[in-house]
Amino acid sequence: MAFIATYFPARRARTCALTLRIDGEDLLPDLEAMDEELFAQQVELFEVTLGEDNFIGDPAAAGARPATAAAGHWALLRPLPPGDHVLEFGGALCYDDGEVQFETAATYMLHVEG
């Protein structure tokens, strides 16, 4: 677990783009604001309880299991009003010279019923 002390901060520092938009409107004004508001990390080990229908696909894996550390940019959105909405989010990591090393993006078309 010692590598986490440098791994998470290094990845965060290399974040060169973040997108969080609803209906074409940015929820935060810029990369700096999004990084500050949306970054979270959990570095202490914690325990999760898996059911028999767990993601591993093995009923024998049910029960308490240690979980590993995690970090990233996360958003909790307030409920949207009824109607159709478009949610866009994504991000990128860049090398020191600014070239994109990795990027991801997703767009969800949502329909909220009243």
C-alpha positions in Angstrom: 0.0 0.0 0.0 3.0 2.4 0.3 2.8 3.1 -3.5 -0.5 4.8 -3.0 1.2 7.7 -1.3 2.7 8.7 -4.6 0.3 7.0 -7.1 -2.9 8.9 -6.4 -1.3 12.4 -6.2 0.6 11.8 -9.4 -2.5 10.7 -11.3 -4.4 13.7 -9.9 -1.7 16.1 -11.0 -1.8 14.7 -14.5 -5.5 15.3 -14.9 -5.7 17.8 -17.8 -9.4 17.7 -18.6 -12.7 17.1 -16.8 -16.2 17.4 -18.1 -19.4 17.5 -16.1 -22.4 18.9 -17.9 -26.2 18.6 -17.7 -28.3 19.8 -20.6 -25.3 21.6 -22.2 -24.5 23.5 -19.0 -21.2 23.1 -17.2 -21.8 22.4 -13.5 -18.5 23.9 -12.5 -16.6 26.7 -14.3 -13.2 25.1 -15.0 -10.7 22.3 -14.5 -9.4 23.8 -11.2 -12.9 24.1 -9.7 -13.8 20.6 -10.8 -10.6 19.1 -9.4 -11.1 20.8 -6.1 -14.8 19.9 -5.7 -14.9 16.4 -7.2 -11.7 14.7 -6.2 -12.0 12.1 -3.4 -9.8 9.3 -2.2 -10.1 6.5 0.2 -6.7 5.1 1.2 -7.6 3.2 4.3 -8.6 -0.4 3.7 -12.2 -1.0 4.4 -14.5 -4.0 4.4 -17.4 -4.8 2.1 -19.9 -7.6 2.3 -20.7 -9.6 -0.8 -23.9 -11.5 -1.3 -24.1 -14.9 -3.0 -25.0 -13.2 -6.3 -21.8 -11.1 -6.2 -19.9 -9.6 -9.1 -17.2 -12.3 -8.8 -19.9 -14.8 -9.9 -19.0 -17.2 -7.1 -21.5 -17.9 -4.3 -18.5 -19.2 -2.2 -17.0 -15.7 -2.3 -20.0 -14.3 -0.2 -19.2 -12.7 3.1 -17.0 -9.9 4.4 -14.0 -9.1 2.2 -11.3 -6.4 2.4 -11.6 -3.6 -0.2 -8.7 -1.7 -1.6 -8.0 2.0 -1.8 -9.6 4.1 -4.5 -9.4 7.7 -5.8 -10.9 9.7 -8.5 -13.2 12.5 -9.5 -16.8 11.7 -8.3 -20.0 13.7 -8.5 -23.3 13.4 -6.6 -26.0 15.1 -8.6 -29.2 16.5 -7.2 -32.5 15.1 -8.5 -33.3 16.5 -11.9 -36.8 17.9 -12.7 -39.2 15.8 -14.8 -38.4 15.6 -18.5 -35.6 14.7 -20.8 -32.0 15.5 -19.9 -28.5 15.0 -21.3 -25.7 14.1 -18.8 -22.1 14.4 -20.1 -19.0 13.5 -18.1 -15.4 12.5 -18.8 -11.8 13.3 -18.2 -8.2 13.0 -19.5 -4.7 12.4 -18.2 -1.8 14.1 -20.0 1.9 13.6 -20.1 4.1 16.5 -18.9 4.2 17.9 -22.5 0.4 18.1 -22.6 -0.1 15.1 -24.9 -3.2 13.1 -23.9 -2.2 9.7 -22.5 -5.8 8.5 -21.7 -9.2 10.0 -22.0 -12.8 8.8 -21.4 -16.2 10.3 -21.9 -19.8 9.2 -21.6 -23.1 10.8 -22.6 -26.4 9.6 -21.0 -29.8 10.5 -22.3 -32.1 10.5 -19.3 -35.8 10.7 -18.9 -37.1 11.7 -15.5 -40.7 10.9 -14.7 -42.6 13.2 -12.3 
